[in-house]
Amino acid sequence: FPVWTYNPEKHTCEQAIYGGCYGNGNRFDSEESCLNRCHSVIDVCSIRFDAGPCKGSFPVWTYNPEKHTCEQAIYGGCYGNGNRFDSEESCLNRCHSVIDVCSIRFDAGPCKGCFPVWTYNPEKHTCEQAIYGGCYGNGNRFDSEESCLNRCHSVIEDTCNLQFEIGPCK
């Protein structure tokens, strides 16, 4: 009987053949039911995207744990792992707690657009204006100074507890 099973080493649900008796609870009728049940076990935000072995070309969003950002990728259409999302918003919603945007430097991305944004500067502990290129980059960008301050408020409050530094200029 074809079934889906969770592979803890690969952090993904895979197809397998069930003999029909005994076994254990790691057996599901569909990939969706496997992912739903094992969702909390799979920390998709900490594993690298796996496009799978199939040759399809399906645009998806994936969380890049090295860059701490959601980015676009191409999914082959089968297998792979749970680190794939239908939209940037769903990726950010799922991996938001992993992304500490207030502790990473702003990345304008490789595109050549000119979009004014607000970004948190972790070295200066303040929100600043910057130019976003329009693609990729990271989550350290906000539509307004207010949203930047709201998101990084606790980090800014912590700056009040820092030892004052006079700086190198005289």
C-alpha positions in Angstrom: 0.0 0.0 0.0 1.5 3.4 -1.0 1.6 5.7 2.1 3.5 8.8 3.2 5.9 8.7 6.1 8.0 11.3 8.0 11.8 11.0 7.6 13.3 12.7 10.6 16.8 12.7 9.1 15.7 14.6 6.0 13.1 16.6 7.8 10.5 15.8 5.2 7.6 13.6 4.3 8.3 10.8 1.8 6.3 8.1 0.0 6.8 4.5 1.1 5.2 1.1 0.7 3.3 -0.2 3.7 3.0 -4.0 4.1 -0.6 -3.8 5.4 -0.3 -4.8 9.1 1.3 -3.7 12.3 3.9 -0.9 11.7 3.5 2.3 13.7 1.8 5.6 13.6 4.3 7.1 11.1 2.1 6.4 8.2 -0.2 8.8 6.4 -2.7 8.7 3.5 -1.3 11.9 1.9 1.7 14.2 2.0 -0.6 17.0 3.3 -1.7 14.9 6.3 1.9 13.9 7.0 3.0 17.6 6.9 0.1 18.7 9.0 0.8 16.0 11.7 4.5 16.4 11.7 4.5 20.2 11.2 5.8 20.9 14.7 8.5 18.3 14.3 9.7 19.8 11.1 11.6 23.0 11.7 11.4 24.0 8.1 13.0 27.4 8.9 16.3 25.8 9.9 16.7 23.4 7.0 17.9 24.3 3.5 15.4 24.2 0.6 15.3 20.9 -1.3 13.8 21.3 -4.8 13.2 17.5 -5.1 14.2 15.2 -7.9 11.3 16.0 -10.3 11.8 18.3 -13.3 8.8 20.6 -12.9 9.3 24.3 -12.6 7.1 25.7 -9.9 8.0 29.1 -8.3 7.9 29.0 -4.5 9.2 30.9 -1.6 11.7 29.4 0.8 13.4 30.4 4.0 17.2 30.8 3.7 18.6 30.1 7.2 22.0 31.4 6.4 20.7 34.8 5.1 17.8 35.0 7.6 15.4 35.8 4.7 12.7 34.5 2.5 13.6 34.2 -1.1 12.2 32.8 -4.3 13.2 29.4 -5.6 12.0 26.7 -8.1 10.4 23.5 -6.8 10.5 20.4 -9.0 7.0 19.3 -8.1 7.7 16.2 -6.0 9.4 15.2 -2.7 11.7 18.0 -1.6 11.0 19.2 2.0 8.7 21.4 3.8 10.8 24.6 3.4 8.6 25.9 0.6 5.7 28.4 0.7 3.2 29.8 -1.8 4.0 33.4 -1.0 6.6 35.5 0.7 3.9 36.4 3.3 3.3 32.8 4.3 7.1 32.2 4.5 7.6 35.2 6.7 4.6 34.2 8.9 6.0 30.7 9.4 9.6 31.8 9.9 9.1 35.2 11.5 10.2 34.2 14.9 13.4 32.8 13.4 14.2 36.0 11.6 15.5 38.5 14.1 15.5 41.4 11.6 16.6 43.8 14.2 19.9 42.0 14.6 20.9 41.6 10.9 22.3 44.3 8.6 20.0 45.6 5.8 20.4 43.9 2.4 19.2 46.0 -0.5 19.2 42.9 -2.8 20.6 42.5 -6.3 17.9 44.3 -8.3 18.3 47.9 -9.5 15.0 49.4 -8.3 14.9 52.5 -6.1 12.4 52.0 -3.3 12.7 54.1 -0.2 12.3 52.0 3.0 13.2 52.1 6.6 15.7 49.7 8.1 17.0 49.0 11.6 20.8 49.6 12.0 22.0 47.2 14.6 25.3 49.0 15.0 23.7 52.4 15.7 20.6 51.0 17.4 18.3 53.2 15.4 15.9 53.2 12.4 17.2 54.8 9.2 16.1 55.4 5.7 17.6 53.2 2.9 17.0 52.2 -0.7 15.7 48.7 -1.5 16.4 47.3 -5.0 13.1 45.6 -5.3 14.0 41.9 -5.0 15.5 39.4 -2.5 17.3 41.3 0.2 16.2 40.4 3.7 13.4 41.1 6.2 15.2 44.2 7.7 13.0 46.7 5.7 9.9 48.5 6.7 7.4 50.8 5.0 7.6 53.4 7.7 9.8 54.6 10.6 6.9 53.8 12.9 6.7 50.1 11.8 10.5 49.9 12.2 10.4 51.3 15.7 7.4 49.1 16.6 9.2 45.9 15.4 12.6 46.8 16.9 11.3 48.7 20.0 12.7 46.2 22.5 16.2 46.4 20.9 16.0 50.2 21.0 15.0 50.1 24.6 18.0 47.9 25.3 20.3 50.6 24.0 19.4 52.7 27.0 21.3 50.1 29.1 24.4 50.2 26.9 27.6 51.8 28.3 28.0 55.2 26.6 30.8 55.3 24.0 32.3 58.6 23.1 33.5 57.4 19.7 36.8 58.0 17.9 36.1 61.6 16.6 37.2 64.6 18.7 
